[in-house]
Amino acid sequence: MPARTRILTTQQEMLARLRAERPALTFRAKTREEWRQWRRAFHRAIVRSLGRLPERVPLRPEILERTDCGDYLREKVVFDSERFMSVPAWVTVPKGLRRGERRPGILVAHGHGIGKDPAVGLGLDATMATDYQKQMAVQLARAGYLCIAPDWRCFGERKDTDEFVRRPSRDGCNVAYLGIGYFGFHLLGLQVWDARRALDYLQSRPEVDGARLGCIGCSFGGTMTTYTSALDTRIGAAVIVCYLSTLEDAFTRGNGNYCGVQYMPGLRQYGDIAEVAMLIAPRPLMIQIGERDQCFVLDDAVKTARRVERAYRAAGAAGNLELDVFPGEHEIDDPKALDFFAQRLPIRA
């Protein structure tokens, strides 16, 4: 009798499970009714898996500072997202709004790094290899949109101390994920909660047309764009940049390319990252993929995007999905993103 192959490491275990176990809700719909039935089931599973939600409280927003940046205004705001947490954010406001005019609002989601500042052109220095987020809150404000760029938990002004995290040996978001778990929460669920409260704040602004909201983000910002747009239908147009991929790639080539702040509990029981993005259908979505991206590589990302296309076809909304494979790295293709919002969330005269 041949000796049984024994599995000793977690990576080997995950790969074995990938081969042996089929997700319960992998997308197979062909018709609009099948798509509707699948969407209800998968949405319910994701909401359940994200776990406990915080108590909803009044925003109590404050504008802490206001800066005239020439062709737009930049405000520093803070609001309460729940009883035990507040969210600092930059808000960029286009100049030249007429009395009573309301513009589309866009949530600009920062990536895994120093927080919200690069979205408005702050915190950038010679040590940064590239401004991969392309100062989108500034560019979009100049294009006529009112934008909010919050700090997500564990980043920017919400970063925990080095002593608590025990840096540099541990990643702060991994420590936060474990810690908040003691209270029955999942960190990604709390991040999406904060994103939805940021949408609440946008809708509270008199300059914002609350029925016309968008979202964009690269890398971890792409994670936030994917999950927030999937779970909040107020987002009418989304741009997911350099994020869509497969769990298999994260477990193999990526060598553990995931972290506590982006981890979706139980996802592989039901589907994969593509299925989460499918929840955005039939609303307009652009998927951006950098040909030279070494974090979320081209072939795996394109394969995932093609799977998302199946949901848009089944929903009868194939024309609402745009795939932008551009000759770049791990970065936003800003001209295409700006064109997408101009078409999908146009500034009305």
N, C-alpha and C positions, 0 to 999 in steps of 0.2 A: 504494500500500500504506500503510495507516495506521501511524503511528509506534507502536512497542512501548512500553507503559508500563514504565518502569524503577523498580525498588525500591531505595531508597537508605538507609532507616533501619531499625533493628531492629524498631521497633514495626510498621512497614509489612510487614516480612517475616513477623512472627509472625501478623498478621492474614491475610496471604495464605496462610500454611500452615494456619491454622484453617479457611479456606474450602476448601482443596484437598486436605488430607490427613485421612483418616478413622482414628481410633484403632482399633487391632487388636482390643481387647477391650471395646468399648462394650457395656454390659449390654443384652441382648435376650432373656434367658431368660423362659419362660412357665411352665415346670413345675419341680417340686422337683428333678428329676434334672438338668435344664438349668442350674438355679441352682447345684447342687453342682459340675457340670463347670466352669461359668464361674468359680466361687469359687476352685477349685483353681488354675486358670490365672492369674487376676488376682493372687491372693496370691503365687504363685510369681514373677510378674513384678515386683511391688512389692518383695519381699524381695531379689531380684537387683539391682534398680535402686538400692536403698539402700546397696549396696556392702559393703565390709569392716566386720566387727564387731570390737570390742576383745576382749582376753583376759579371760575370766571369772575373778575372784579372790574370796576371802572378803570379806564385807562389812566386817568388823572395826568394828562400830558403837560409837559412844561417845555418851553423853548428857552434853552440855557444861553445861547448866543446866536447872533445873526451877523453874517459877513457878506458884504457886497463884493462879488467876484467879477464884476465888470458886466458880463452878459447873462449872469444868473445870480441868484442869492443862495447862500449855503447856511443852513440852520443846524444847530446842534440841539436835538430833542431827547427827552427821556419819557417813557411811559411805563405803567405797570402792566405786565402780561398776566400776572397771577398774584396771589397773596404774598408769596415769598420771593418774588423776582421782579426786577425792573429791567428795561431794555434801553440802552443808549443807542442813538442812531443819528446819522447824517441825513438831512433832507435837502434836496436841491430843487429850487423853484425857478422856472423860467421867468425872465423879465418880459414886460410888455403885455401882461394879461389885462384884458378889458374888465371893467366892473361887472361882476357876476359871471365872468367866463369860467368854465370848468374844463380842465384838461385830463387826459388819461393819466393814471398813476402807475408807476412801475416799481416793483420790488427788486432791488439789485442785491443778489446774494453773494457775499464774499466767500473765498475759498479757504482751505486749511492753511493758516499763516498768521499774519499779524492783526487780522480783523478788518473792520470796515474802512479804515483810513485810505487805503489805495483806491477804493471806489471813487473817492473825491480828489485824488491826486496828492494825498498827504502820506507821510511815512515812507516815501520812496527815496532810496539813496543808492549810492554806487555799489553797495554790497548785494543788491538785488539783481539777479541775472536778467530779469525781464519784468516789465509791467504787464503780466499775462492777463490781468483783468481789464486793462485798457481804459481805466477811469470812466467806466460806463455811466455812473450816476451824473458825471459832468457832461459827457457827450449827449446823453439822452435829454438832460435839461436844456442844453443848447439847441436840441432838435424840437423842444417844446413840451416835453413831458415833466411832470412832477415826480420825483423819485425819492425812495427811502432806502437807505443802506444801513441795516442794523448790525450791531455786534452779535454774533451767535454765542451761545454759552461756551465757555472755555477759551474765548478769543478776545483780543482787544482789551477794552475796559472790563471785560468779564472773565479775564484770564485769572486762574488761581495762582497762588504764590508758589514759587519754586520749592519752598520748604514743604508745603502740603503735597505737592505732586512728586517731590523727590527727584527733580530734574538734575542732570540731563538723562538719567537712566530710564525714566518713564515718560510716556506721552500723557499730557494733561487730560486729553479727552478720554483716554482709556481709564484713568483714575476716576474721572467724573462719572463715567458710565457705571462703573462698579459701585461707587458711593451712592448715587441716586437710586440705584437698584434696591438698596436696603429699604427704601420707602415705597417700593412697588412701581416705580416709574422706569421707562426706557428713555435714554437720552435723546434719541432721534425723535421720539414722540414729543418731547418737550421742545426740541428745536422747531418742529413743525407748528406746535402750538404758538410759539413766539412769532413765527412767520405769519400765522393767521391773525394774530393780534396786530402785527405791523400793517396788514391789510385793513384791519378795523381802523387803525389810526389814519391811513390814507383816506378811507371813506369819510372820516370825520372832518377832513380839511375842506373848507368851502371852495378851494380852487380845483378840487379833484372831482371828476365824473366817476362816482363810485361804481357805476355799471361797466366801466371800461378800464380794467386792470390787467397788468402784464407782469411777467417775472423773467429774470435772466440770471444765470450764474455758471461759473466754470469750476470744474473739479468738485470739491466739496460744495461749492455753490451750485454745481450741476445736480448734486444729490438733493440739495434743498429745493431747487427748482422742480425736480422730478416729483418728489414726495408732496411738496406743497401744492403743486398744480394738480397732481393726481387726486388729492383729498379736498381741495377747495375749488369749487367750480366758479368762484368769483374771478379767478384768473382766466381771462379770455384769450390770451396769447402768451406762449412761453418759448424760451430759447434755452435748450439744454446743451451745455458746451463741455466737451471732453470729459464725459462721465459714463455714458451708456456703455455697458460691457456685460460680461457674464461672470457668474460666481466661479465657474470653472477656471477662467483666466486668473481671477484673484487668488485661487488656491494653487495654481501651477506656475505659469510664467511670472505672475505678479508676486509670488512668494509672500502671501499674506498681505495683499494690497487692500487692506480695509482697516478701520480703526473704530474706537468706541463711539465717536460722534456720528458715524455714517452707517452703523450696524443696524440692520432691520431684523429683529428677532423672528425666527421661524420662517423666513422668506422661502427657503428652499422646500419647505413642506408643501407650498402652494404653487410656486412658480419661480421666476427669476427676475432680474432687474428689468428686463423687457416688459414683463407683465405689469409692473408698476407704471411704467411710462404709458402703457396702453390705456390706463385709466383716464388719461388726458383726452383721448378721443371722445367726441369728434372736434374738439376745439383746436384752433390753429397751433401748430407746434413746429419749430425748427430744431433739428438735431445737427449740431456742429461737431465735426471730427477732424482733428489735425493729422495730416498725413505723416508727420514726424513725431507725433505724440508718443513718448516712451512710457507714460503712466497708464493710459488706456489706449492700447495699440490699434492700428488701423483695421486689420482684418477682423479682430474680435468686435470692435465697435460697429463696423459696417454690418456684420452678421446680426448684431443686436438690433440695429436700426431697421434692417429688412424684416425682422420679426415684428417690430412695432408697426410697420406698414400693413401687415396682415389685419391688424385690428382696425386701422383706418379704412381699409377696403371693406371689411365686413360691416362697419358702421355707415358705409356710404359716404365717407368723407375723405377719400384719398387725396383730393385737392388741397386739404388743409394741413398736410404733412409735407415739410420741405427738408431735404437732406443736403447739407452743405459740407462736402469733403473738400477742405482747403489746404493749400501748400504751407502749412504752419506747424507749430509744435503744440505744447500744452498751453493754449491761449485762446482768447476770444477772437473770432473773425468779426471785428467790429463793423466794417462797412456792410457786411451782409446782415448782421443783427439789426443795425439801424434801418436798413431797407425793409426788413421783415416787419418791424414795428410800424414803420410808415405806411405799409400796405394793410396790416392786420388791425392796428389801432391808430388810424389816421387822426391827425389834428384837424378838427373841424373848424371851418372859418366862422 
